[in-house]
Amino acid sequence: MTDAVRVENLSHTYMLGTPMEHQALHQVSLRIETGQCAAIIGHTGCGKSTLIQHFNALLRPQSGSLTVAGEDLGRPKLDVKAIRRKVGLLFQNPEDQIFEKLVGDDIAFGPYKQGLSVREVTERVKWAMEVVGLPFSEMKDRTTFALSGGQKRKVALAGVLALRPEILVLDEPTAGLDPKSRKDLLARIKDLNREEGLTVIFVSHNMEEVAYLADLVYVLADGSVAASGTPREVFSQPDLLQMHRIGMPETIEILHELNEAGLSVDPGVHDVDLAASEIVSVLPEREGE
């Protein structure tokens, strides 16, 4: 399996050489394979957003090495445009990415700038809107300023997907969505990862999302990697998570409490259906059943 992202001893300092100097990353090393879905978690200010902004060359390595989609991002003559065609980054605030008046025009902007034909651009826009759950005929001529916060997030994501990137990087992808839209979008992201083999890297404070989507988790604390592993491995360390002010999925918290109460359950289960089965297995049977 090839590496989609390989980071070795990456450090980054803002306002370097000034009284406002702040080190956001300190010798971060991680590896994400092609086709994986990786979550980067940690308390606010731990360096998550700084790290992912390196992945499409918004920030360049100050020290250490960074290879993304086979490209050395520390190379002085790096083709930044080529990297951004391979790596799609969705910002936390969709307003930072939406600038055209109409929804269809905004999503079409990237493919149009790639020099694709009108037919190819239209196909890309239709596909991307379908993926995020926006009806093409109904929404393509809708004005962007009149959209709800959730719709803006979907439009911004569709604009990234229309570029057909190899790697999709998401910063709090479901922030501002209602529960139904959130569930729907998570399922669509999971399908892109599982069915189409798209490498997905996302930042989230929602541990239920991490448990649902990720097959690899990196915990950042004070600009460094504090832990890594599968969701099961990471969420089986409640003391570590508490120390770094990170919560756990509610299902795992319940299983830990049951386990501590002496009931025979597996506290490492993070799938909701499997967790429900674990809980049901230790419930006392009611008479007559």
SEZAMAR-144843 format. One record per residue: residue in one letter; z, y, x of N, C-alpha, C in turn. Coordinates in steps of 0.02 Angstrom, whole numbers, padded with zeros to 5 digits, always signed. Layout:
BEGIN
AZYXZYXZYX;...
//
This chain:
BEGIN
M+00000-00060+00043+00000+00000+00000+00000+00063+00044;T-00046+00109+00029-00050+00170+00069+00001+00221+00044;D+00016+00269+00087+00063+00322+00069+00026+00379+00036;A+00052+00400-00022+00027+00461-00053+00058+00521-00019;V+00123+00516-00004+00160+00569+00029+00206+00538+00081;R+00203+00566+00141+00250+00545+00194+00280+00609+00225;V+00345+00616+00222+00380+00674+00248+00427+00650+00303;E+00424+00682+00361+00468+00664+00416+00500+00726+00446;N+00567+00729+00439+00607+00783+00469+00582+00852+00450;L+00564+00861+00388+00538+00925+00364+00595+00974+00352;S+00590+01033+00382+00639+01087+00371+00603+01150+00349;H+00638+01191+00310+00608+01254+00288+00663+01306+00280;T+00652+01364+00309+00699+01419+00304+00665+01480+00275;Y+00693+01507+00222+00667+01569+00193+00694+01629+00231;M+00654+01683+00233+00674+01746+00265+00696+01734+00337;L+00659+01692+00372+00677+01673+00440+00682+01734+00485;G+00736+01738+00522+00746+01792+00569+00772+01856+00539;T+00794+01853+00476+00821+01913+00442+00894+01899+00422;P+00931+01951+00403+01000+01939+00380+01003+01897+00316;M+00946+01891+00280+00944+01852+00218+00922+01781+00230;E+00920+01759+00291+00895+01693+00309+00933+01638+00271;H+00894+01591+00243+00924+01536+00205+00885+01472+00218;Q+00919+01421+00242+00886+01357+00254+00887+01315+00190;A+00828+01305+00162+00822+01268+00098+00813+01194+00109;L+00780+01174+00163+00770+01104+00179+00792+01091+00250;H+00825+01034+00261+00850+01017+00328+00833+00945+00344;Q+00780+00936+00385+00759+00870+00410+00753+00818+00354;V+00714+00836+00304+00702+00791+00247+00649+00739+00267;S+00663+00676+00254+00615+00623+00265+00611+00580+00202;L+00550+00566+00180+00540+00523+00122+00469+00495+00123;R+00460+00443+00084+00395+00410+00081+00382+00388+00009;I+00324+00408-00018+00304+00390-00085+00235+00356-00081;E+00231+00295-00105+00169+00258-00101+00121+00277-00156;T+00057+00266-00143+00005+00280-00194+00019+00238-00256;G+00017+00271-00313+00029+00237-00377+00101+00234-00399;Q+00147+00257-00358+00217+00258-00377+00232+00318-00422;C+00288+00313-00459+00315+00369-00495+00384+00384-00465;A+00390+00440-00432+00451+00456-00395+00484+00517-00425;A+00550+00513-00432+00590+00570-00456+00629+00600-00399;I+00633+00666-00399+00675+00702-00351+00729+00738-00391;I+00791+00719-00379+00846+00745-00419+00898+00778-00374;G+00939+00819-00404+00992+00853-00367+01015+00914-00404;H+01073+00939-00384+01102+00998-00416+01058+01059-00403;T+01063+01109-00447+01025+01171-00438+01037+01201-00369;G+00981+01219-00336+00986+01249-00270+00985+01201-00212;C+00973+01136-00227+00975+01086-00173+00910+01082-00133;G+00856+01116-00156+00794+01116-00118+00737+01079-00151;K+00745+01056-00213+00694+01016-00246+00627+01054-00253;S+00630+01114-00281+00568+01151-00292+00536+01171-00226;T+00576+01188-00176+00549+01203-00110+00511+01143-00082;L+00539+01085-00090+00507+01024-00064+00440+01012-00098;I+00438+01013-00164+00375+00995-00197+00322+01048-00188;Q+00341+01110-00173+00291+01162-00160+00255+01150-00094;H+00284+01107-00051+00249+01087+00010+00192+01038-00004;F+00198+01001-00060+00152+00946-00071+00080+00968-00086;N+00071+01029-00111+00002+01053-00119-00010+01116-00078;A+00029+01123-00025+00019+01175+00026+00034+01246+00002;L+00073+01253-00052+00098+01320-00069+00144+01344-00013;L+00182+01298+00015+00222+01310+00075+00198+01263+00130;R+00196+01287+00191+00173+01246+00247+00232+01227+00291;P+00228+01168+00323+00285+01145+00363+00301+01193+00421;Q+00364+01213+00425+00388+01253+00481+00407+01208+00539;S+00436+01150+00523+00452+01099+00574+00452+01032+00540;G+00441+00979+00579+00433+00913+00551+00360+00902+00532;S+00346+00845+00500+00277+00829+00482+00272+00811+00408;L+00213+00822+00380+00201+00809+00309+00128+00787+00301;T+00120+00726+00275+00054+00700+00261+00049+00686+00187;V-00003+00715+00155-00013+00707+00083-00086+00686+00071;A-00095+00631+00035-00162+00606+00020-00203+00598+00083;G-00170+00576+00136-00205+00564+00200-00217+00625+00242;E-00195+00684+00220-00207+00746+00255-00142+00771+00288;D-00148+00792+00350-00092+00822+00386-00086+00895+00366;L-00034+00911+00327-00028+00979+00301-00002+01028+00353;G+00015+01004+00412+00035+01049+00465-00023+01071+00508;R-00083+01044+00494-00142+01060+00534-00163+01133+00523;P-00172+01172+00577-00188+01243+00569-00251+01257+00527;K-00303+01215+00533-00365+01226+00498-00370+01183+00435;L-00314+01171+00403-00312+01131+00342-00355+01163+00287;D-00393+01122+00252-00432+01145+00194-00385+01145+00134;V-00354+01202+00121-00303+01207+00068-00335+01193+00000;K-00395+01216-00013-00428+01204-00077-00438+01130-00089;A-00455+01093-00037-00465+01020-00044-00400+00986-00062;I-00345+01008-00032-00279+00980-00047-00261+00993-00120;R-00275+01053-00144-00256+01070-00213-00301+01037-00264;R-00360+01011-00243-00399+00970-00287-00369+00900-00293;K-00335+00878-00240-00305+00812-00239-00235+00811-00269;V-00200+00868-00263-00130+00871-00285-00123+00925-00339;G-00108+00903-00399-00098+00950-00454-00024+00964-00462;L-00005+01028-00463+00065+01049-00468+00076+01087-00533;L+00123+01062-00574+00142+01097-00635+00207+01133-00623;F+00206+01200-00630+00266+01239-00619+00314+01232-00678;Q+00376+01252-00666+00427+01247-00718+00412+01294-00776;N+00385+01353-00761+00367+01402-00813+00292+01400-00825;P+00269+01377-00884+00197+01373-00896+00162+01441-00892;E+00200+01495-00906+00170+01562-00902+00144+01578-00832;D+00171+01544-00782+00148+01555-00713+00078+01526-00701;Q+00053+01484-00747-00011+01451-00737-00063+01469-00789;I-00042+01495-00846-00089+01511-00899-00110+01584-00895;F-00174+01597-00891-00196+01667-00883-00258+01684-00925;E-00294+01634-00950-00352+01649-00992-00331+01663-01063;K-00374+01696-01102-00357+01715-01170-00356+01654-01217;L-00405+01608-01209-00412+01551-01253-00391+01486-01218;V-00363+01440-01257-00338+01377-01230-00393+01339-01192;G-00451+01330-01225-00506+01293-01193-00529+01323-01128;D-00534+01390-01126-00556+01424-01066-00505+01415-01009;D-00441+01416-01026-00390+01409-00975-00393+01339-00943;I-00400+01288-00985-00402+01220-00958-00467+01208-00920;A-00521+01242-00940-00586+01233-00908-00592+01269-00841;F-00547+01316-00827-00554+01360-00769-00561+01320-00704;G-00516+01272-00692-00517+01234-00630-00580+01194-00621;P-00599+01152-00670-00662+01114-00663-00723+01158-00655;Y-00724+01216-00691-00780+01262-00685-00786+01288-00613;K-00728+01304-00582-00728+01330-00514-00748+01276-00463;Q-00743+01212-00484-00765+01158-00440-00841+01149-00441;G-00874+01187-00483-00947+01185-00486-00975+01130-00530;L-00935+01103-00575-00958+01051-00620-01004+01080-00673;S-01045+01036-00702-01090+01058-00756-01050+01073-00819;V-01082+01108-00866-01048+01124-00928-01027+01061-00965;R-01071+01010-00964-01055+00947-00997-00995+00914-00965;E-00993+00913-00898-00936+00882-00863-00872+00920-00875;V-00877+00986-00875-00817+01027-00888-00791+01014-00958;T-00835+01011-01007-00814+00998-01076-00781+00930-01083;E-00810+00879-01049-00780+00812-01052-00710+00812-01021;R-00703+00847-00965-00637+00851-00932-00586+00885-00978;V-00607+00940-01010-00561+00977-01053-00540+00934-01113;K-00589+00901-01144-00573+00857-01201-00524+00802-01180;W-00538+00770-01124-00495+00716-01100-00424+00741-01086;A-00419+00797-01050-00353+00823-01032-00313+00843-01093;M-00346+00874-01142-00311+00895-01203-00288+00834-01242;E-00329+00782-01243-00310+00721-01278-00249+00689-01245;V-00248+00688-01179-00194+00658-01141-00127+00691-01158;V-00127+00757-01163-00063+00793-01175-00048+00801-01249;G-00093+00777-01293-00080+00781-01364-00100+00845-01398;L-00152+00878-01373-00178+00939-01404-00247+00923-01434;P-00256+00926-01500-00321+00912-01530-00374+00962-01506;F-00428+00937-01480-00479+00980-01449-00508+01030-01499;S-00534+01005-01556-00568+01050-01603-00521+01101-01633;E-00458+01081-01641-00409+01126-01673-00380+01178-01624;M-00374+01160-01560-00337+01202-01514-00381+01239-01463;K-00443+01219-01452-00482+01247-01397-00493+01322-01403;D-00497+01347-01465-00509+01419-01475-00446+01457-01495;R-00388+01425-01488-00325+01458-01503-00306+01506-01446;T-00280+01564-01463-00261+01611-01411-00197+01587-01377;T-00195+01592-01312-00139+01565-01274-00074+01604-01286;F-00079+01669-01299-00018+01709-01308+00018+01692-01373;A-00017+01659-01420+00013+01643-01484+00044+01573-01485;L+00042+01537-01429+00066+01469-01427+00143+01467-01422;S+00171+01412-01446+00243+01401-01437+00256+01382-01364;G+00319+01382-01344+00336+01363-01276+00313+01293-01259;G+00322+01246-01305+00300+01178-01294+00225+01171-01287;Q+00188+01208-01329+00115+01207-01325+00090+01236-01259;K+00123+01290-01237+00104+01319-01172+00113+01269-01116;R+00168+01231-01119+00180+01180-01067+00125+01127-01068;K+00104+01108-01127+00051+01058-01132-00016+01086-01107;V-00030+01149-01122-00092+01180-01097-00091+01184-01021;A-00035+01204-00992-00030+01208-00919-00040+01139-00888;L-00011+01087-00918-00020+01020-00891-00092+00996-00899;A-00123+01012-00955-00193+00993-00965-00238+01027-00913;G-00222+01090-00897-00261+01125-00846-00257+01091-00778;V-00199+01063-00763-00190+01026-00699-00227+00960-00702;L-00220+00924-00759-00251+00858-00765-00328+00863-00766;A-00354+00918-00791-00427+00926-00795-00459+00926-00726;L-00420+00938-00674-00445+00936-00606-00449+00864-00580;R-00423+00816-00620-00420+00745-00602-00390+00735-00533;P-00328+00758-00522-00296+00751-00457-00278+00679-00442;E-00268+00664-00377-00244+00598-00356-00168+00594-00363;I-00136+00651-00356-00062+00655-00359-00043+00710-00408;L+00002+00694-00453+00026+00743-00502+00099+00759-00487;V+00113+00823-00475+00181+00846-00458+00206+00890-00515;L+00264+00873-00543+00289+00906-00602+00359+00934-00589;D+00369+00996-00606+00435+01027-00599+00464+01036-00669;E+00513+00995-00687+00545+00996-00753+00491+00993-00808;P+00454+00937-00813+00396+00935-00857+00410+00942-00931;T+00470+00925-00954+00484+00929-01026+00530+00986-01046;A+00544+01031-01000+00588+01088-01017+00559+01128-01074;G+00600+01142-01125+00577+01182-01181+00543+01144-01237;L+00535+01078-01229+00503+01039-01281+00554+01013-01331;D+00533+01008-01394+00577+00976-01444+00578+00901-01431;P+00627+00865-01459+00635+00793-01443+00572+00751-01454;K+00536+00764-01509+00476+00724-01523+00421+00738-01471;S+00410+00802-01456+00359+00820-01407+00378+00794-01338;R+00443+00797-01323+00467+00772-01258+00453+00698-01251;K+00471+00660-01302+00460+00587-01300+00386+00571-01293;D+00344+00607-01331+00272+00596-01329+00243+00612-01261;L+00263+00668-01231+00237+00687-01166+00259+00638-01111;L+00321+00616-01114+00345+00567-01065+00305+00502-01069;A+00290+00480-01130+00250+00419-01138+00180+00428-01110;R+00151+00488-01117+00084+00501-01092+00084+00504-01015;I+00136+00533-00986+00142+00534-00913+00150+00463-00886;K+00189+00424-00921+00199+00354-00900+00134+00315-00903;D+00094+00327-00955+00030+00293-00960-00017+00313-00903;L-00017+00378-00886-00059+00400-00830-00040+00365-00766;N+00025+00356-00756+00050+00322-00696+00036+00247-00698;R+00052+00214-00753+00047+00141-00757-00025+00117-00769;E-00060+00152-00814-00126+00128-00834-00182+00154-00788;E-00176+00217-00765-00230+00246-00725-00213+00249-00651;G-00152+00228-00633-00133+00225-00563-00122+00293-00531;L-00110+00345-00572-00099+00412-00545-00029+00415-00513;T-00026+00438-00452+00039+00448-00419+00074+00508-00451;V+00135+00498-00473+00173+00551-00507+00237+00564-00469;I+00250+00628-00455+00312+00650-00423+00341+00704-00468;F+00403+00696-00488+00430+00746-00534+00503+00763-00518;V+00519+00825-00533+00587+00851-00528+00616+00854-00598;S+00678+00832-00607+00709+00835-00673+00785+00836-00666;H+00816+00873-00712+00889+00870-00719+00908+00821-00774;N+00859+00793-00809+00872+00747-00864+00869+00676-00838;M+00926+00644-00832+00929+00578-00803+00900+00524-00847;E+00898+00536-00914+00864+00489-00958+00789+00487-00941;E+00760+00546-00926+00690+00547-00906+00679+00510-00841;V+00724+00519-00794+00719+00485-00730+00722+00410-00739;A+00769+00387-00780+00776+00315-00792+00714+00287-00827;Y+00684+00326-00871+00626+00303-00909+00562+00301-00866;L+00551+00353-00825+00488+00359-00790+00487+00330-00719;A+00539+00342-00682+00536+00332-00609+00544+00259-00588;D+00509+00240-00535+00524+00177-00502+00552+00190-00432;L+00559+00254-00415+00589+00274-00351+00624+00340-00361;V+00685+00347-00334+00724+00408-00343+00749+00433-00275;Y+00741+00498-00262+00770+00530-00204+00822+00581-00228;V+00882+00577-00200+00935+00624-00216+00939+00676-00161;L+00930+00740-00178+00936+00794-00130+01003+00829-00138;A+01034+00847-00083+01097+00884-00083+01097+00930-00023;D+01107+00995-00035+01109+01044+00019+01048+01040+00065;G+00990+01028+00036+00928+01028+00074+00913+00965+00112;S+00953+00912+00102+00942+00849+00138+00940+00791+00088;V+00911+00736+00109+00911+00676+00067+00978+00641+00073;A+01014+00638+00016+01081+00607+00016+01078+00533-00002;A+01027+00513-00039+01021+00442-00059+00950+00431-00086;S+00929+00369-00086+00864+00351-00115+00866+00278-00136;G+00819+00260-00179+00815+00192-00202+00785+00188-00271;T+00787+00129-00301+00764+00122-00370+00814+00156-00416;P+00795+00171-00479+00844+00198-00525+00907+00155-00531;R+00898+00090-00531+00955+00044-00536+01002+00054-00476;E+00972+00059-00416+01013+00066-00356+01050+00134-00355;V+01015+00187-00375+01045+00254-00372+01098+00262-00427;F+01082+00240-00487+01128+00249-00543+01187+00200-00541;S+01186+00153-00496+01243+00108-00488+01295+00137-00440;Q+01284+00201-00419+01331+00234-00374+01360+00296-00408;P+01403+00287-00458+01430+00344-00496+01470+00392-00452;D+01504+00367-00402+01543+00411-00359+01498+00458-00320;L+01442+00432-00295+01394+00472-00258+01365+00527-00304;L+01346+00507-00364+01316+00555-00410+01366+00609-00430;Q+01428+00588-00441+01480+00637-00459+01493+00686-00402;M+01492+00660-00341+01504+00702-00283+01451+00757-00277;H+01389+00739-00296+01334+00788-00291+01319+00821-00358;R+01366+00815-00405+01362+00849-00470+01298+00831-00508;I+01284+00766-00509+01226+00740-00545+01252+00692-00599;G+01227+00698-00659+01248+00654-00712+01213+00587-00709;M+01230+00544-00756+01198+00479-00764+01169+00475-00834;P+01119+00431-00844+01096+00420-00913+01153+00395-00956;E+01154+00417-01019+01209+00398-01064+01216+00323-01071;T+01160+00287-01071+01164+00214-01078+01203+00183-01020;I+01191+00209-00960+01226+00181-00902+01299+00201-00902;E+01315+00262-00924+01385+00282-00929+01423+00236-00976;I+01392+00219-01033+01425+00175-01081+01437+00106-01051;L+01386+00080-01015+01393+00014-00985+01446+00014-00931;H+01451+00068-00892+01503+00073-00841+01572+00072-00874;E+01579+00110-00929+01644+00112-00963+01663+00043-00991;L+01614+00008-01019+01627-00059-01044+01645-00107-00988;N+01610-00100-00932+01624-00142-00875+01695-00131-00847;E+01714-00066-00844+01781-00049-00820+01835-00073-00869;A+01816-00081-00932+01863-00105-00982+01869-00181-00981;G+01833-00213-00935+01838-00285-00927+01787-00325-00964;L+01738-00292-00995+01686-00328-01032+01629-00347-00985;S+01599-00404-00998+01548-00431-00953+01479-00402-00970;V+01464-00343-00943+01399-00311-00951+01372-00292-00883;D+01307-00283-00879+01275-00262-00817+01269-00186-00817;P+01311-00151-00778+01309-00077-00778+01248-00047-00745;G+01206-00090-00715+01146-00063-00682+01086-00059-00727;V+01092-00083-00789+01035-00081-00835+01023-00010-00860;H+00962+00016-00851+00948+00084-00874+00896+00088-00929;D+00862+00033-00943+00816+00031-00999+00856+00032-01064;V+00837+00075-01112+00876+00083-01173+00882+00018-01212;D+00825-00017-01221+00826-00079-01259+00869-00132-01226;L+00863-00138-01160+00903-00187-01124+00977-00169-01126;A+00992-00103-01121+01061-00081-01125+01091-00097-01193;A+01051-00087-01246+01074-00103-01314+01089-00178-01319;S+01048-00219-01289+01060-00291-01290+01124-00309-01254;E+01137-00275-01198+01199-00287-01161+01260-00269-01204;I+01256-00213-01238+01312-00191-01280+01323-00239-01338;V+01268-00258-01372+01273-00303-01429+01302-00371-01407;S+01286-00392-01346+01309-00458-01323+01385-00463-01317;V+01419-00406-01310+01492-00409-01301+01528-00386-01364;L+01492-00368-01417+01525-00349-01478+01553-00411-01513;P+01612-00407-01541+01640-00464-01577+01599-00479-01640;E+01589-00543-01652+01552-00563-01713+01595-00550-01774;R+01563-00524-01827+01599-00512-01889+01598-00575-01931;E+01651-00585-01969+01657-00645-02010+01599-00646-02060;G+01574-00707-02070+01519-00716-02117+01451-00708-02086;E+01448-00692-02021+01383-00684-01988+01375-00739-01936;
//
